Amino acid sequence: MDYEALTDQKLLRICLEGDSGAWREFVRRFSGLVFHSIKATLLRFEAKDRDQELARDLFQETFLALCEDNYRKLRIFKGKNGCSLATWLRVLTSRLVIDYLRKKKLPQISLDSYGKEFYGQGNNGLKIPDSRPPPLELLQEKEIRIFLDELLDELKPREKLAIQLRFKDGLSGEKTAMLLKMNRNHLNQIIHRVKKSLREKAEEKGFL
C-alpha cells in the first residue's frame, strides 16, 4: 500500500485498524509538527529546562501516549467543525507538555524579594514554597474559560440563555424553565445536548 499517498484522515483510519505500516507513516508524517509544537510550548512558558534532551523525551512520550490503550487518544479525534488532524495534534501535544510542566514542583520565592516589601528587611535568602497557583495552572484555566466562551457564542440564543441562567447566574432548573417559558423536560434536553456538544469539542481540543 502506498501510505504516503493517503490523506491524513484515511491514514488515521488505517492506523486505528492496527496497520503497523500506517503507524510508521503517521509517525514520519507528523514527527516534525509534534517536535516543533513541543519546543514552541516550552518556549511559550519559558521553561528553564527547555533543552534538546527534554524536547526529545517529550517527543517520545507524546507518540507513546498516542498509541497506548489501542490508540485511545487518537480515537477521540472526529475532525468536526473543520478541525484538521494536524491542528488537533498541535493542541494535544501542547496539552501534554503543559501537563508535564504542571507536575513540576511549585516555584520557590525568596523572602529577600517579597519580605522587604512588607517588613522592610531581608532574611538571608530564606525560601518558602509559593502557595499561589502556578502560572501554568492560571494560564490553562484562562485558556479553558476562553474556549468555553467561544463555544457558548456558537449556541442558539435560547440555548445560550438557558446555560447562562442555569449555571452562570445559578438559578434553579425550575426558575430557569419558568423564565424561558418552557417545561423542565425541555430545559433538561437542552442542557444535556449542550453538555454533550461541549464535551465532544473539549475532547477534540485536548482539554479532557
N, CA and C atoms as a LAMMPS dump frame, in Angstrom:
ITEM: TIMESTEP
0
ITEM: NUMBER OF ATOMS
624
ITEM: BOX BOUNDS ff ff ff
-5.0000000000000000e+02 5.0000000000000000e+02
-5.0000000000000000e+02 5.0000000000000000e+02
-5.0000000000000000e+02 5.0000000000000000e+02
ITEM: ATOMS id mol type element x y z
1 1 1 N 0.845 -1.198 0
2 1 2 C 0 0 0
3 1 3 C 0.881 1.248 0
4 2 1 N 0.481 2.232 -0.789
5 2 2 C 1.219 3.483 -0.852
6 2 3 C 0.714 4.4 0.268
7 3 1 N 1.3 4.272 1.452
8 3 2 C 0.831 5.032 2.607
9 3 3 C 1.021 6.54 2.421
10 4 1 N 2.093 6.907 1.716
11 4 2 C 2.373 8.332 1.558
12 4 3 C 1.29 9.043 0.763
13 5 1 N 0.576 8.318 -0.078
14 5 2 C -0.464 8.924 -0.912
15 5 3 C -1.79 9.083 -0.17
16 6 1 N -1.898 8.495 1.01
17 6 2 C -3.15 8.551 1.753
18 6 3 C -3.376 9.93 2.366
19 7 1 N -4.617 10.352 2.434
20 7 2 C -4.942 11.579 3.153
21 7 3 C -4.732 11.337 4.646
22 8 1 N -4.641 12.418 5.404
23 8 2 C -4.447 12.275 6.852
24 8 3 C -5.571 11.472 7.486
25 9 1 N -6.793 11.763 7.078
26 9 2 C -7.943 11.082 7.665
27 9 3 C -7.92 9.586 7.376
28 10 1 N -7.608 9.234 6.135
29 10 2 C -7.586 7.815 5.767
30 10 3 C -6.416 7.111 6.431
31 11 1 N -5.272 7.788 6.511
32 11 2 C -4.116 7.207 7.186
33 11 3 C -4.45 6.911 8.64
34 12 1 N -5.131 7.852 9.297
35 12 2 C -5.517 7.654 10.692
36 12 3 C -6.457 6.457 10.821
37 13 1 N -7.419 6.366 9.928
38 13 2 C -8.373 5.259 9.995
39 13 3 C -7.66 3.911 9.894
40 14 1 N -6.679 3.823 9
41 14 2 C -5.948 2.565 8.828
42 14 3 C -5.061 2.298 10.044
43 15 1 N -4.511 3.353 10.629
44 15 2 C -3.731 3.198 11.866
45 15 3 C -4.582 2.561 12.957
46 16 1 N -5.809 3.065 13.097
47 16 2 C -6.692 2.582 14.151
48 16 3 C -7.123 1.144 13.923
49 17 1 N -6.95 0.66 12.695
50 17 2 C -7.24 -0.744 12.396
51 17 3 C -6.08 -1.656 12.758
52 18 1 N -4.958 -1.031 13.205
53 18 2 C -3.815 -1.82 13.651
54 18 3 C -2.763 -2.066 12.596
55 19 1 N -2.78 -1.304 11.514
56 19 2 C -1.801 -1.477 10.445
57 19 3 C -0.47 -0.838 10.861
58 20 1 N 0.563 -1.629 11.032
59 20 2 C 1.857 -1.124 11.507
60 20 3 C 2.507 -0.204 10.488
61 21 1 N 2.326 -0.488 9.194
62 21 2 C 2.888 0.369 8.163
63 21 3 C 2.26 1.75 8.189
64 22 1 N 0.969 1.805 8.435
65 22 2 C 0.275 3.091 8.516
66 22 3 C 0.768 3.879 9.726
67 23 1 N 1.03 3.18 10.837
68 23 2 C 1.536 3.869 12.025
69 23 3 C 2.92 4.448 11.774
70 24 1 N 3.777 3.7 11.083
71 24 2 C 5.115 4.226 10.772
72 24 3 C 5.013 5.478 9.9
73 25 1 N 4.093 5.457 8.941
74 25 2 C 3.9 6.633 8.095
75 25 3 C 3.324 7.788 8.905
76 26 1 N 2.435 7.485 9.842
77 26 2 C 1.859 8.511 10.708
78 26 3 C 2.96 9.212 11.508
79 27 1 N 3.843 8.413 12.104
80 27 2 C 4.946 8.977 12.887
81 27 3 C 5.855 9.816 11.986
82 28 1 N 6.175 9.299 10.803
83 28 2 C 7.037 10.036 9.875
84 28 3 C 6.394 11.345 9.453
85 29 1 N 5.104 11.287 9.138
86 29 2 C 4.404 12.452 8.618
87 29 3 C 4.266 13.573 9.639
88 30 1 N 4.059 13.207 10.9
89 30 2 C 3.754 14.219 11.909
90 30 3 C 4.879 14.456 12.912
91 31 1 N 6.027 13.822 12.711
92 31 2 C 7.149 13.993 13.651
93 31 3 C 7.591 15.444 13.742
94 32 1 N 7.754 16.088 12.594
95 32 2 C 8.211 17.476 12.594
96 32 3 C 7.224 18.392 13.293
97 33 1 N 5.952 18.192 13.021
98 33 2 C 4.917 19.023 13.637
99 33 3 C 4.912 18.847 15.147
100 34 1 N 4.983 17.605 15.606
101 34 2 C 4.954 17.334 17.044
102 34 3 C 6.181 17.926 17.735
103 35 1 N 7.355 17.731 17.146
104 35 2 C 8.578 18.241 17.776
105 35 3 C 8.558 19.773 17.831
106 36 1 N 8.104 20.398 16.748
107 36 2 C 8.012 21.864 16.727
108 36 3 C 7.027 22.352 17.786
109 37 1 N 5.894 21.656 17.938
110 37 2 C 4.892 22.051 18.927
111 37 3 C 5.431 21.93 20.345
112 38 1 N 6.238 20.903 20.58
113 38 2 C 6.846 20.716 21.895
114 38 3 C 7.776 21.878 22.219
115 39 1 N 8.672 22.193 21.304
116 39 2 C 9.629 23.272 21.546
117 39 3 C 8.924 24.612 21.68
118 40 1 N 7.9 24.84 20.851
119 40 2 C 7.171 26.106 20.911
120 40 3 C 6.461 26.263 22.251
121 41 1 N 5.904 25.165 22.773
122 41 2 C 5.211 25.228 24.052
123 41 3 C 6.196 25.456 25.193
124 42 1 N 7.341 24.805 25.151
125 42 2 C 8.358 25.014 26.183
126 42 3 C 8.812 26.473 26.197
127 43 1 N 9.037 27.01 25.014
128 43 2 C 9.468 28.408 24.922
129 43 3 C 8.359 29.351 25.368
130 44 1 N 7.143 28.992 25.039
131 44 2 C 5.997 29.823 25.39
132 44 3 C 5.876 30.001 26.885
133 45 1 N 6.177 28.947 27.631
134 45 2 C 6.08 29.011 29.081
135 45 3 C 7.436 29.262 29.744
136 46 1 N 8.418 29.574 28.923
137 46 2 C 9.744 29.926 29.427
138 46 3 C 10.282 28.884 30.403
139 47 1 N 10.097 27.623 30.043
140 47 2 C 10.604 26.542 30.896
141 47 3 C 12.124 26.622 30.979
142 48 1 N 12.654 26.532 32.19
143 48 2 C 14.098 26.648 32.366
144 48 3 C 14.848 25.477 31.747
145 49 1 N 14.165 24.316 31.695
146 49 2 C 14.85 23.124 31.187
147 49 3 C 14.41 22.813 29.751
148 50 1 N 14.311 23.857 28.921
149 50 2 C 13.844 23.664 27.547
150 50 3 C 15.014 23.263 26.643
151 51 1 N 15.74 22.247 26.998
152 51 2 C 16.876 21.813 26.199
153 51 3 C 16.457 20.717 25.231
154 52 1 N 17.378 20.342 24.369
155 52 2 C 17.093 19.362 23.332
156 52 3 C 16.727 18.008 23.917
157 53 1 N 17.409 17.628 24.986
158 53 2 C 17.142 16.321 25.587
159 53 3 C 15.713 16.238 26.113
160 54 1 N 15.252 17.305 26.784
161 54 2 C 13.885 17.332 27.286
162 54 3 C 12.893 17.258 26.123
163 55 1 N 13.161 18.032 25.082
164 55 2 C 12.265 18.023 23.923
165 55 3 C 12.191 16.635 23.302
166 56 1 N 13.335 15.947 23.231
167 56 2 C 13.338 14.587 22.667
168 56 3 C 12.563 13.617 23.553
169 57 1 N 12.715 13.773 24.877
170 57 2 C 11.982 12.898 25.799
171 57 3 C 10.472 13.108 25.651
172 58 1 N 10.069 14.366 25.565
173 58 2 C 8.646 14.669 25.415
174 58 3 C 8.123 14.206 24.06
175 59 1 N 8.992 14.229 23.06
176 59 2 C 8.625 13.737 21.731
177 59 3 C 8.275 12.248 21.813
178 60 1 N 9.129 11.485 22.485
179 60 2 C 8.873 10.058 22.654
180 60 3 C 7.605 9.826 23.475
181 61 1 N 7.445 10.594 24.542
182 61 2 C 6.283 10.443 25.4
183 61 3 C 4.988 10.746 24.65
184 62 1 N 5.044 11.723 23.762
185 62 2 C 3.846 12.101 23.003
186 62 3 C 3.373 10.96 22.12
187 63 1 N 4.295 10.354 21.383
188 63 2 C 3.894 9.269 20.489
189 63 3 C 3.519 8.008 21.276
190 64 1 N 4.146 7.808 22.43
191 64 2 C 3.733 6.69 23.281
192 64 3 C 2.303 6.901 23.781
193 65 1 N 2.002 8.158 24.14
194 65 2 C 0.656 8.476 24.62
195 65 3 C -0.38 8.283 23.521
196 66 1 N 0.012 8.554 22.277
197 66 2 C -0.92 8.417 21.158
198 66 3 C -1.266 6.961 20.86
199 67 1 N -0.305 6.071 21.05
200 67 2 C -0.561 4.67 20.68
201 67 3 C -0.968 3.783 21.858
202 68 1 N -0.887 4.306 23.092
203 68 2 C -1.234 3.464 24.233
204 68 3 C -2.734 3.211 24.294
205 69 1 N -3.095 2.127 24.971
206 69 2 C -4.505 1.736 25.123
207 69 3 C -5.213 1.646 23.775
208 70 1 N -4.529 1 22.828
209 70 2 C -5.116 0.811 21.494
210 70 3 C -5.508 2.139 20.845
211 71 1 N -4.587 3.107 20.894
212 71 2 C -4.771 4.418 20.264
213 71 3 C -5.974 5.171 20.841
214 72 1 N -6.141 5.077 22.15
215 72 2 C -7.316 5.692 22.781
216 72 3 C -7.429 7.181 22.486
217 73 1 N -6.33 7.924 22.608
218 73 2 C -6.388 9.365 22.362
219 73 3 C -6.689 9.669 20.892
220 74 1 N -6.1 8.918 19.986
221 74 2 C -6.341 9.159 18.561
222 74 3 C -7.79 8.879 18.188
223 75 1 N -8.428 7.969 18.902
224 75 2 C -9.821 7.64 18.588
225 75 3 C -10.772 8.765 18.967
226 76 1 N -10.295 9.693 19.795
227 76 2 C -11.122 10.831 20.185
228 76 3 C -11.327 11.777 19.008
229 77 1 N -10.323 11.864 18.133
230 77 2 C -10.392 12.828 17.028
231 77 3 C -11.539 12.487 16.084
232 78 1 N -12.376 13.502 15.801
233 78 2 C -13.514 13.301 14.911
234 78 3 C -13.46 14.201 13.675
235 79 1 N -12.599 15.209 13.716
236 79 2 C -12.484 16.106 12.566
237 79 3 C -13.697 16.982 12.356
238 80 1 N -14.39 17.317 13.448
239 80 2 C -15.594 18.145 13.325
240 80 3 C -15.237 19.621 13.237
241 81 1 N -16.183 20.407 12.728
242 81 2 C -16.049 21.865 12.654
243 81 3 C -14.775 22.314 11.939
244 82 1 N -14.368 21.531 10.937
245 82 2 C -13.209 21.925 10.139
246 82 3 C -11.878 21.753 10.828
247 83 1 N -11.848 21.069 11.968
248 83 2 C -10.589 20.858 12.691
249 83 3 C -9.779 19.764 11.99
250 84 1 N -8.595 20.125 11.51
251 84 2 C -7.749 19.151 10.819
252 84 3 C -7.007 18.29 11.824
253 85 1 N -6.507 17.149 11.362
254 85 2 C -5.733 16.264 12.233
255 85 3 C -4.469 16.967 12.71
256 86 1 N -3.828 17.742 11.827
257 86 2 C -2.606 18.456 12.205
258 86 3 C -2.883 19.462 13.323
259 87 1 N -3.972 20.215 13.189
260 87 2 C -4.328 21.191 14.22
261 87 3 C -4.615 20.503 15.544
262 88 1 N -5.347 19.403 15.479
263 88 2 C -5.693 18.663 16.691
264 88 3 C -4.439 18.119 17.367
265 89 1 N -3.486 17.633 16.572
266 89 2 C -2.238 17.11 17.139
267 89 3 C -1.423 18.211 17.802
268 90 1 N -1.42 19.41 17.21
269 90 2 C -0.699 20.529 17.834
270 90 3 C -1.291 20.847 19.205
271 91 1 N -2.618 20.883 19.273
272 91 2 C -3.281 21.182 20.548
273 91 3 C -2.996 20.09 21.573
274 92 1 N -3.12 18.84 21.154
275 92 2 C -2.883 17.724 22.061
276 92 3 C -1.441 17.718 22.559
277 93 1 N -0.497 17.934 21.668
278 93 2 C 0.913 17.97 22.059
279 93 3 C 1.169 19.065 23.078
280 94 1 N 0.606 20.237 22.832
281 94 2 C 0.755 21.352 23.764
282 94 3 C 0.184 20.989 25.125
283 95 1 N -0.963 20.306 25.144
284 95 2 C -1.582 19.875 26.402
285 95 3 C -0.664 18.932 27.17
286 96 1 N -0.056 17.982 26.452
287 96 2 C 0.823 17.012 27.108
288 96 3 C 2.049 17.7 27.717
289 97 1 N 2.597 18.687 27.008
290 97 2 C 3.751 19.429 27.531
291 97 3 C 3.34 20.228 28.761
292 98 1 N 2.175 20.866 28.694
293 98 2 C 1.684 21.642 29.833
294 98 3 C 1.473 20.734 31.042
295 99 1 N 0.92 19.554 30.809
296 99 2 C 0.721 18.603 31.91
297 99 3 C 2.048 18.232 32.55
298 100 1 N 3.083 18.046 31.709
299 100 2 C 4.414 17.724 32.234
300 100 3 C 4.925 18.87 33.105
301 101 1 N 4.799 20.096 32.616
302 101 2 C 5.311 21.243 33.349
303 101 3 C 4.527 21.481 34.639
304 102 1 N 3.244 21.188 34.616
305 102 2 C 2.427 21.391 35.814
306 102 3 C 2.793 20.404 36.919
307 103 1 N 3.371 19.287 36.547
308 103 2 C 3.761 18.282 37.539
309 103 3 C 5.076 18.641 38.231
310 104 1 N 5.738 19.681 37.721
311 104 2 C 6.976 20.109 38.351
312 104 3 C 6.659 20.681 39.729
313 105 1 N 7.672 20.79 40.586
314 105 2 C 7.468 21.335 41.917
315 105 3 C 7.035 22.785 41.825
316 106 1 N 6.31 23.219 42.879
317 106 2 C 5.909 24.619 42.947
318 106 3 C 7.147 25.503 42.938
319 107 1 N 7.083 26.676 42.283
320 107 2 C 8.224 27.586 42.292
321 107 3 C 8.525 28.078 43.701
322 108 1 N 9.799 28.356 43.941
323 108 2 C 10.203 28.881 45.242
324 108 3 C 10.342 30.386 45.155
325 109 1 N 9.884 31.107 46.188
326 109 2 C 10.038 32.551 46.207
327 109 3 C 10.916 32.92 47.396
328 110 1 N 11.691 33.948 47.229
329 110 2 C 12.606 34.363 48.275
330 110 3 C 12.002 35.499 49.082
331 111 1 N 12.134 35.418 50.417
332 111 2 C 11.656 36.498 51.269
333 111 3 C 12.522 37.74 51.094
334 112 1 N 13.71 37.595 50.491
335 112 2 C 14.525 38.775 50.201
336 112 3 C 13.788 39.683 49.233
337 113 1 N 13.122 39.081 48.268
338 113 2 C 12.468 39.894 47.243
339 113 3 C 11.054 40.288 47.638
340 114 1 N 10.357 39.441 48.434
341 114 2 C 8.992 39.741 48.802
342 114 3 C 8.873 40.298 50.231
343 115 1 N 9.767 39.828 51.122
344 115 2 C 9.666 40.25 52.514
345 115 3 C 9.945 41.722 52.722
346 116 1 N 10.891 42.296 51.966
347 116 2 C 11.242 43.701 52.14
348 116 3 C 10.042 44.596 51.893
349 117 1 N 9.19 44.17 50.973
350 117 2 C 8.03 44.988 50.632
351 117 3 C 7.103 45.148 51.834
352 118 1 N 7.038 44.101 52.677
353 118 2 C 6.12 44.136 53.804
354 118 3 C 6.806 44.444 55.13
355 119 1 N 8.076 44.001 55.259
356 119 2 C 8.739 44.131 56.548
357 119 3 C 9.928 45.091 56.521
358 120 1 N 10.352 45.502 55.351
359 120 2 C 11.434 46.463 55.252
360 120 3 C 12.801 45.887 55.497
361 121 1 N 12.949 44.551 55.462
362 121 2 C 14.258 43.945 55.67
363 121 3 C 14.316 42.575 55.015
364 122 1 N 15.527 42.101 54.786
365 122 2 C 15.714 40.801 54.169
366 122 3 C 15.815 39.707 55.209
367 123 1 N 16.106 38.482 54.731
368 123 2 C 16.175 37.37 55.678
369 123 3 C 17.174 36.321 55.22
370 124 1 N 18.291 36.775 54.681
371 124 2 C 19.373 35.861 54.299
372 124 3 C 18.949 34.855 53.226
373 125 1 N 18.035 35.251 52.366
374 125 2 C 17.697 34.388 51.238
375 125 3 C 16.834 33.193 51.588
376 126 1 N 16.187 33.194 52.765
377 126 2 C 15.313 32.085 53.128
378 126 3 C 14.217 31.936 52.087
379 127 1 N 13.96 30.71 51.655
380 127 2 C 12.945 30.476 50.641
381 127 3 C 11.793 29.648 51.2
382 128 1 N 10.601 29.982 50.761
383 128 2 C 9.412 29.234 51.161
384 128 3 C 8.633 28.87 49.911
385 129 1 N 7.838 27.802 49.964
386 129 2 C 7.023 27.445 48.805
387 129 3 C 6.013 28.531 48.495
388 130 1 N 5.821 28.82 47.228
389 130 2 C 4.83 29.796 46.794
390 130 3 C 3.473 29.106 46.794
391 131 1 N 2.569 29.546 47.676
392 131 2 C 1.269 28.9 47.793
393 131 3 C 0.288 29.346 46.719
394 132 1 N 0.666 30.362 45.928
395 132 2 C -0.219 30.811 44.871
396 132 3 C -0.283 29.772 43.761
397 133 1 N -1.398 29.728 42.987
398 133 2 C -1.487 28.772 41.879
399 133 3 C -0.343 28.992 40.905
400 134 1 N 0.294 27.92 40.419
401 134 2 C 1.387 28.067 39.464
402 134 3 C 0.926 28.844 38.24
403 135 1 N 1.809 29.658 37.623
404 135 2 C 1.433 30.43 36.428
405 135 3 C 0.85 29.556 35.333
406 136 1 N 1.385 28.342 35.159
407 136 2 C 0.869 27.45 34.117
408 136 3 C -0.582 27.086 34.385
409 137 1 N -0.905 26.852 35.664
410 137 2 C -2.276 26.48 36.007
411 137 3 C -3.222 27.64 35.751
412 138 1 N -2.787 28.853 36.105
413 138 2 C -3.616 30.024 35.865
414 138 3 C -3.845 30.236 34.383
415 139 1 N -2.792 30.051 33.587
416 139 2 C -2.914 30.234 32.153
417 139 3 C -3.83 29.184 31.551
418 140 1 N -3.703 27.949 32.01
419 140 2 C -4.554 26.888 31.48
420 140 3 C -6.01 27.168 31.808
421 141 1 N -6.297 27.633 33.018
422 141 2 C -7.67 27.961 33.383
423 141 3 C -8.193 29.076 32.487
424 142 1 N -7.349 30.059 32.191
425 142 2 C -7.759 31.159 31.322
426 142 3 C -8.064 30.64 29.921
427 143 1 N -7.227 29.739 29.417
428 143 2 C -7.449 29.168 28.092
429 143 3 C -8.771 28.409 28.04
430 144 1 N -9.07 27.665 29.104
431 144 2 C -10.317 26.901 29.14
432 144 3 C -11.515 27.839 29.179
433 145 1 N -11.416 28.921 29.951
434 145 2 C -12.527 29.873 30.018
435 145 3 C -12.779 30.51 28.659
436 146 1 N -11.708 30.886 27.969
437 146 2 C -11.86 31.472 26.636
438 146 3 C -12.483 30.467 25.687
439 147 1 N -12.015 29.217 25.776
440 147 2 C -12.536 28.147 24.926
441 147 3 C -14.036 27.962 25.158
442 148 1 N -14.461 27.928 26.437
443 148 2 C -15.875 27.741 26.745
444 148 3 C -16.713 28.928 26.283
445 149 1 N -16.192 30.138 26.438
446 149 2 C -16.919 31.326 25.982
447 149 3 C -17.132 31.289 24.478
448 150 1 N -16.096 30.843 23.75
449 150 2 C -16.217 30.762 22.294
450 150 3 C -17.276 29.734 21.9
451 151 1 N -17.304 28.606 22.604
452 151 2 C -18.295 27.581 22.297
453 151 3 C -19.704 28.061 22.626
454 152 1 N -19.857 28.767 23.73
455 152 2 C -21.173 29.273 24.108
456 152 3 C -21.698 30.278 23.09
457 153 1 N -20.776 31.037 22.49
458 153 2 C -21.184 32.013 21.479
459 153 3 C -21.739 31.338 20.223
460 154 1 N -21.402 30.057 20.038
461 154 2 C -21.883 29.331 18.872
462 154 3 C -23.289 28.766 19.071
463 155 1 N -23.799 28.805 20.319
464 155 2 C -25.113 28.243 20.608
465 155 3 C -26.221 29.141 20.07
466 156 1 N -27.38 28.543 19.898
467 156 2 C -28.556 29.322 19.537
468 156 3 C -28.908 30.213 20.724
469 157 1 N -29.481 31.388 20.48
470 157 2 C -29.766 32.34 21.57
471 157 3 C -30.514 31.711 22.746
472 158 1 N -31.511 30.879 22.46
473 158 2 C -32.306 30.272 23.534
474 158 3 C -31.469 29.282 24.341
475 159 1 N -30.592 28.526 23.66
476 159 2 C -29.716 27.585 24.347
477 159 3 C -28.711 28.324 25.222
478 160 1 N -28.137 29.368 24.655
479 160 2 C -27.135 30.151 25.402
480 160 3 C -27.745 30.774 26.644
481 161 1 N -28.962 31.314 26.512
482 161 2 C -29.624 31.94 27.648
483 161 3 C -29.927 30.908 28.725
484 162 1 N -30.321 29.702 28.313
485 162 2 C -30.613 28.638 29.272
486 162 3 C -29.367 28.274 30.075
487 163 1 N -28.232 28.149 29.399
488 163 2 C -26.984 27.813 30.079
489 163 3 C -26.559 28.94 31.013
490 164 1 N -26.684 30.188 30.561
491 164 2 C -26.286 31.325 31.385
492 164 3 C -27.135 31.428 32.649
493 165 1 N -28.454 31.273 32.492
494 165 2 C -29.34 31.369 33.658
495 165 3 C -29.098 30.228 34.639
496 166 1 N -28.932 29.034 34.092
497 166 2 C -28.823 27.842 34.949
498 166 3 C -27.484 27.748 35.659
499 167 1 N -26.388 28.073 34.948
500 167 2 C -25.058 27.823 35.512
501 167 3 C -24.297 29.104 35.868
502 168 1 N -24.336 30.115 35.009
503 168 2 C -23.623 31.352 35.338
504 168 3 C -24.352 32.151 36.411
505 169 1 N -25.689 32.238 36.282
506 169 2 C -26.464 33.016 37.253
507 169 3 C -26.907 32.17 38.439
508 170 1 N -26.765 30.837 38.324
509 170 2 C -27.056 29.947 39.441
510 170 3 C -28.527 29.766 39.76
511 171 1 N -29.406 30.003 38.776
512 171 2 C -30.825 29.804 39.025
513 171 3 C -31.166 28.319 39.058
514 172 1 N -32.222 27.982 39.76
515 172 2 C -32.659 26.592 39.803
516 172 3 C -33.238 26.203 38.45
517 173 1 N -33.339 24.891 38.222
518 173 2 C -33.924 24.425 36.968
519 173 3 C -35.353 24.903 36.808
520 174 1 N -36.097 24.897 37.919
521 174 2 C -37.495 25.324 37.871
522 174 3 C -37.614 26.803 37.506
523 175 1 N -36.765 27.653 38.127
524 175 2 C -36.794 29.087 37.852
525 175 3 C -36.361 29.373 36.418
526 176 1 N -35.336 28.675 35.961
527 176 2 C -34.854 28.862 34.591
528 176 3 C -35.933 28.499 33.577
529 177 1 N -36.594 27.374 33.79
530 177 2 C -37.649 26.943 32.876
531 177 3 C -38.799 27.936 32.869
532 178 1 N -39.132 28.483 34.024
533 178 2 C -40.22 29.445 34.118
534 178 3 C -39.899 30.718 33.337
535 179 1 N -38.671 31.231 33.497
536 179 2 C -38.269 32.451 32.809
537 179 3 C -38.245 32.263 31.288
538 180 1 N -37.877 31.062 30.869
539 180 2 C -37.807 30.778 29.434
540 180 3 C -39.131 30.273 28.873
541 181 1 N -40.131 30.165 29.759
542 181 2 C -41.465 29.712 29.353
543 181 3 C -41.41 28.348 28.659
544 182 1 N -40.752 27.4 29.316
545 182 2 C -40.683 26.028 28.81
546 182 3 C -40.808 25.072 29.982
547 183 1 N -41.138 23.821 29.693
548 183 2 C -41.229 22.859 30.783
549 183 3 C -39.849 22.329 31.153
550 184 1 N -39.764 21.685 32.316
551 184 2 C -38.461 21.221 32.816
552 184 3 C -37.842 20.174 31.897
553 185 1 N -38.652 19.311 31.317
554 185 2 C -38.111 18.279 30.436
555 185 3 C -37.413 18.888 29.231
556 186 1 N -38.03 19.919 28.677
557 186 2 C -37.422 20.598 27.524
558 186 3 C -36.104 21.253 27.922
559 187 1 N -36.09 21.89 29.081
560 187 2 C -34.856 22.514 29.577
561 187 3 C -33.776 21.461 29.778
562 188 1 N -34.13 20.338 30.38
563 188 2 C -33.145 19.277 30.624
564 188 3 C -32.58 18.727 29.323
565 189 1 N -33.418 18.64 28.299
566 189 2 C -32.953 18.167 26.99
567 189 3 C -31.935 19.13 26.398
568 190 1 N -32.216 20.436 26.529
569 190 2 C -31.285 21.456 26.015
570 190 3 C -29.95 21.354 26.739
571 191 1 N -30.004 21.285 28.064
572 191 2 C -28.768 21.225 28.854
573 191 3 C -27.978 19.963 28.528
574 192 1 N -28.661 18.834 28.404
575 192 2 C -27.979 17.576 28.074
576 192 3 C -27.314 17.671 26.704
577 193 1 N -28.016 18.229 25.725
578 193 2 C -27.476 18.343 24.378
579 193 3 C -26.26 19.275 24.342
580 194 1 N -26.352 20.398 25.052
581 194 2 C -25.24 21.358 25.076
582 194 3 C -24.033 20.761 25.785
583 195 1 N -24.251 20.079 26.909
584 195 2 C -23.146 19.462 27.644
585 195 3 C -22.429 18.427 26.783
586 196 1 N -23.204 17.637 26.061
587 196 2 C -22.618 16.616 25.199
588 196 3 C -21.769 17.249 24.111
589 197 1 N -22.296 18.329 23.512
590 197 2 C -21.548 19.025 22.456
591 197 3 C -20.269 19.646 23.006
592 198 1 N -20.362 20.278 24.184
593 198 2 C -19.187 20.897 24.803
594 198 3 C -18.126 19.854 25.122
595 199 1 N -18.567 18.7 25.623
596 199 2 C -17.607 17.646 25.972
597 199 3 C -16.888 17.131 24.729
598 200 1 N -17.627 16.907 23.646
599 200 2 C -17.013 16.408 22.412
600 200 3 C -15.975 17.393 21.88
601 201 1 N -16.314 18.674 21.905
602 201 2 C -15.387 19.69 21.393
603 201 3 C -14.191 19.862 22.319
604 202 1 N -14.429 19.732 23.631
605 202 2 C -13.321 19.824 24.585
606 202 3 C -12.354 18.657 24.394
607 203 1 N -12.873 17.473 24.092
608 203 2 C -12.025 16.313 23.842
609 203 3 C -11.209 16.516 22.574
610 204 1 N -11.82 17.092 21.551
611 204 2 C -11.104 17.353 20.305
612 204 3 C -9.945 18.322 20.518
613 205 1 N -10.165 19.292 21.423
614 205 2 C -9.131 20.29 21.711
615 205 3 C -8.084 19.79 22.701
616 206 1 N -8.34 18.618 23.297
617 206 2 C -7.372 18.062 24.234
618 206 3 C -7.527 18.544 25.656
619 207 1 N -8.661 19.18 26.002
620 207 2 C -8.871 19.647 27.367
621 207 3 C -9.317 18.518 28.276
622 208 1 N -9.827 17.42 27.713
623 208 2 C -10.286 16.286 28.519
624 208 3 C -9.484 15.048 28.186
